[in-house]
């Protein structure tokens, strides 16, 4: 199926033409048929000579109903520009063409109607000239009379040729169905309609409402008046939603693949039309079927920041239209450059932002987005419309390669800085490093750790961190010299302090393996346990605590925790009567 929207001045025969092509009545309201004027969107379809189907979105031509017209044209990939031979180019012809140009519609046909009432040549020539400078450019033209039928076969053939040129829509991509109608069917519940531009819908799919984020489920699908179990883009589709009240959504809302779109009320755009500085402070943004009041902050000559009255599910590269409703004027089209722009709070931030936006063209670019954002979650990037193909550095985090290398160098510097400022601490805490590097996740710090750095117990140290700070090394040397001939004597706290071993110094020495802490304020040299086993192995087995204390020439304060350590290591075994035996003689 192909979808084509009509465009043109009021009473130039758009609905009559659709009726003649399809045999269907596009005007749905009795008021429209009574007045002979389209007020809201109409829908009809027909089979082309090739066997394909074209669905028409018939739009109103009167200036009072331009918002309705824009809701129909916005999602359509092609347009049928209609000009009456007996009236020629008219004001709404120009506004409708400006809207098509703003939306970037580049596929279409020019149809001159009422060829039975006047020579179509002048109207055709003027319309060609008007279209030439827009996104439509030079399009095929056909003159017809819906009354006599003249030219309709040629128009059908031209529609076939137009359909053959349309790009094949992607179906394995997220769904964003802009809602242009919402109504209730007795016995079925809420039904919405829209143009499915990309993606695939299936009965049973879970989607979410763009306005609220709440989940909805597809109960049924219809296209071209027939029920379907699945519908691929491109198509006009009616979606029956299970258990969703009619008042929860309406025109301008959208059905979305869950988790795949960025709802945003702030975006940076490129203006295609009036200079950014000439835009009114408040305009209406039209995108898809939505129309949202918007405040404009000009940035550069052709760039601006838009603040929307409500969030919309937008992607990088989306085309939208700015309209000044007060002047009934299409101010121009916009190309969405960024749906998650940074705040402009610092002095010079706006000027710097202009320089960044100058290098953007609205095409999603993974490498470019990583350079600009430096660190970003893959899921967040996908929601902006960027295809993620790179491997995360950790978890779901993606990083710009240069920035990641710089972070690694800064991490090493911060670890060294912490070691200088806190020589007795066992490395820099991960959380402290996260704050110093201004990273959003501790996992990023841990992922940056690599030789010569290492991670242990929530702290990052250099591989050479086992080397003791010079003051501690000197204190340990004094301890070793003082107790070389009394290896099982543990000095009291005041004596340790006299040697230069306070609590922090002892902690650093113990972590480095230069001292052994048996218990609070009980410190020996690290080889003491093995030496003790050799001494105890020379006693008659089993032996008592008292015999061990005397053989080791130490006090009960040392002997008790020392023997308990040997028990835990399996070097000695404690018997039921509290005596012990040596199990293993350590070399």
ROPA-195271 format. One record per residue (C-alpha): x, z, y; residue in one letter. Coordinates in steps of 0.02 Angstrom, whole numbers, plus 50000, padded with zeros to 5 digits. Layout:
XZYa...
***
This chain:
500005000050000x500534996950180x499835005950332x499594997150499x498895004750659x497954994750788x498404995450973x497674987751128x496504989251277x494724995551257x493454982351204x494764969551154x494034968650980x495164979950876x493744987350773x492864970650760x494464963050693x494694976850564x492884974850512x493104956150490x494704958550387x494064972350274x492174971250271x492184990050308x491544999350459x493005008650541x491915017650669x491375033550579x490275041350712x488515035950758x488995038150941x490395025350918x489225012650842x487895015850975x489115013551119x490124999751035x491735009251075x492965018050962x493155036351008x494145043450862x495235036550725x494455024750600x495095019450430x494825003950322x495804993550198x495864976650116x496794966749983x498004953650046x498294936549968x499844943049881x498804956349794x499494970549898x498394982249998x498474985550184x497615000750259x497175000450443x497155015250561x495985009450697x496305018350862x495255020151020x495755009451169x494965019251311x496165029051422x495145045051396x495545044451210x497415040851216x497825057451128x496745051650981x497625034850984x499335043150979x498825053850830x498485037850732x499985027650789x501275041550771x501405041750580x501125022950556x502635011750519x501874995750589x500634990350722x499374976650757x499444973750946x497764966350998x497474956951161x495854947851206x496044929651256x494694930951389x495434946351474x497294945551440x498524959551466x497684975551530x498204993451580x497885001051410x498804986551329x500324992351427x500085010851387x499835007451202x501384996551199x502365010051289x501805022251155x502355010751014x504025008351099x504225027151123x503885030150939x505155016650895x503905005750801x504854989850762x503684981050640x502084972750695x501024957650734x500264951250896x498454946150878x497514937151016x495654939650985x494124930551054x495004914051039x493264906351036x492934912551214x494524906951304x496164898051281x497284910651193x498864902851266x499014912651430x498624929351348x499844925351208x501244920851328x501014936451434x500924947751282x502494940051206x503424943351368x502834961551371x503314964651190x505024956451205x505814971151295x505174984551175x505584990551001x504394977350930x505354963051009x504874945650951x503444947350827x502394934350740x500804930250836x499104924150777x497564918950876x495894923150793x494044924050818x493234938150721x491534930050756x491904912750688x493264917950567x494514905850641x496294911750616x495854925650494x496684917050343x498244914550448x498184932850499x498034938350318x499554927950274x500494935250423x500054952750363x500804948350194x502404942650278x502434958550383x502204969150226x503664960350143x504804965350288x504334983750291x505674995150217x505275003150051x504855021450084x505825035049994x504785044549867x506055057349804x506115066549969x505135081250040x503335078250093x502775080050273x500975074250287x500335074950466x498485078950464x497375067350566x495675072650495x495045088650417x493285091050347x492315099550209x491565091050057x490135100349974x490695106449803x492535102449835x493025112149990x494275107350124x494935089550131x496285082950248x496845065150274x498455057650338x499755043950319x501005048550184x502585040850255x503835047450127x503805057649969x502575059549827x501025070249807x500335076249640x498795085849592x499345103849566x500765103049693x501065118449798x501325114449981x501355124950138x500455123650303x501615119750447x500635130650568x500695146750468x501885144050322x500545149750200x500515141350029x499135129149981x498835119849819x498275101849794x496625101749702x496325083049709x496975066849785x496065051149843x496735035049911x495755019149948x494185028349895x494795031949717x495405048049637x497245048749589x498335061249498x499815056449607x500115046049763x501765038649821x502205033949999x501735023350088x499885027350082x498345033450168x497855048850069x496495061850065x497035078849998x495795091549931x496525109049953x496075122849834x495385138649914x495925134350092x494605137650226x494235123150343x494675133450497x496465136350439x497075119150489x496615103550586x497315088150670x499125090650719x499505102150573x500535096050425x500685098950239x502495101850190x503595103350038x503975122050037x505625127450113x506195110150165x505765109350350x506355118550504x504895124950607x505555124950783x504905127350959x506595123251037x507485106551020x508745095551106x508265077251125x508825060751195x507595053251319x507175034751303x506195030551460x506115039551626x507745048351676x507745066251615x507845072851793x506235063451839x505185071051701x503845083651750x504215101651709x502755101651587x502255087051476x501385084451310x502465080651159x501635068951034x502415068050861x501535063450701x499735068250735x500215083350840x500075085351029x500935100751099x501185106451280x503045106551315x504215112651451x505675101251494x507415107051544x508485091851590x510275093151530x511105076251556x510495059651625x509625055651460x509605072351369x508475087351384x507995103651301x506165105151255x505225121551234x503625118751134x502055129251151x502015130950962x503285127350824x503265110650735x504125105050573x505395093250648x506965084850582x508515077350662x508125059150699x506245061350722x505455050150854x504195057750973x503345053551137x503225062851302x501645060051403x501165066451573x499305069751549x499035072251735x499625054651778x499045046951613x500825040951596x501965038751445x503565046251514x504575039751369x505105042251191x506295055251126x507485055650979x507725072950908x509575077450909x509525095750859x508115106750794x509155122750799x510125121650962x511245135751024x510705146651171x511285141551344x511635158651416x513465158151468x514155150151624x514565132051588x513585131851424x512385118251484x513805106651538x514685109351372x513075105651281x512875089251373x514585083851310x514095088151131x512425079051142x513295063551211x514095061051041x512475062650942x511365048050897x509985056550798x510675051550629x510935066750516x512805068650483x513455082250367x515265081950429x514725081850611x513485095950588x514815106450502x516035103350644x514745109050770x514015123750673x515655128550583x514725139450458x512955136450398x511895139550245x511545123750145x509675127550140x509625129250330x510525112650351x509345103750231x507875110050334x508565100650484x508555084150388x510395083550338x510795078350159x511965091550087x513255084349967x514735096049993x515195111149887x514855128249965x516355139350000x515365153949927x513545156349881x512505144849991x513755144350134x514515127950192x516025127650308x516925115050414x518605112850325x519655115150483x518685130450535x518855137650359x520745135550365x520805143850536x519785158350469x521025160550326x522475161550450x521525173850559x521115184450407x522965186150365x523325190850545x521955204050546x522555211550382x524325212650452x523675220050614x522695233350520x524225237650416x525235240350575x523885250950656x523465260750499x525025260550389x524385274050272x522695265950233x522525255650073x522155239150160x520855233150284x519015236250240x518025220250208x516665225450330x517935228250468x518675211150438x516935203350439x516625210450613x518335205350679x518115187550617x516295187250677x515655181650508x513835183350456x514155188450274x515425199650184x515495186750045x516355174750165x517775187250193x517975189450006x517995170549979x519405168750107x520535180650012x521925171749920x523805173649894x524715182249974x523155192750007x522185201949874x520525211149866x520345228049784x518995241349799x518225233549954x519875232050047x521045217450080x522935219950069x524475209050068x525315206949898x526805216549966x525685231150015x526385241549871x527955244049975x527805260950059x527905263050246x529655268850292x529165286950339x528255289250173x529675281450073x530905293650153x529775308550114x529585303149932x531485301449918x531675319349983x530385325249855x531285316249714x532955323649764x532245341249779x531375341149609x532475329749504x533025344449397x531295352749400x530135338049362x528645349149315x528675360149470x527375355249598x527765361149775x526435370249876x525575361650021x526715369350153x528265363550059x527535346050042x527195345850228x528985351150258x529565336150158x528475324850268x527055322950142x525405327050224x523725322050147x523795304150216x525595301650162x525225308349989x523735296649975x524805281650021x526165286649897x524905289449757x524095272449788x525805264349782x526245273249619x527675283149698x526845300149664x525615306649535x524165317749591x523605329249450x522365339349552x522075344749730x523795349449802x524615346749631x525845332349647x527235326849528x528375311949510x527555297549416x528645298949260x528175317349231x526845314249095x528015304148984x529395316949009x528165330848964x527685322548800x529505321848745x529735340348786x528125345548698x528535335348544x530025347148516x528895362448502x528195368848338x526535360348312x525215365248360x525705373948521x524775384548647x524585382548835x525785396948861x527105388948751x526905372548841x527055380949012x528675389548961x529415373848883x529025363849038x529655377549153x528105376549263x526605386649316x524835387349248x524295378049407x525265362949345x525185365049156x523275365049143x522945348449234x524505340649155x523925344448978x522165338349020x522915321949080x523905320348917x522305323648820x521405309648914x522845297848882x522825301848696x524615308548697x524015325848644x522465332148554x521605348548590x521095358548435x519565369848416x520625385548446x521275377748611x522985374348535x523655356448547x524695344348447x525695329448508x524905313348443x526095300548514x527885302748564x528155291748716x529855283348731x
***
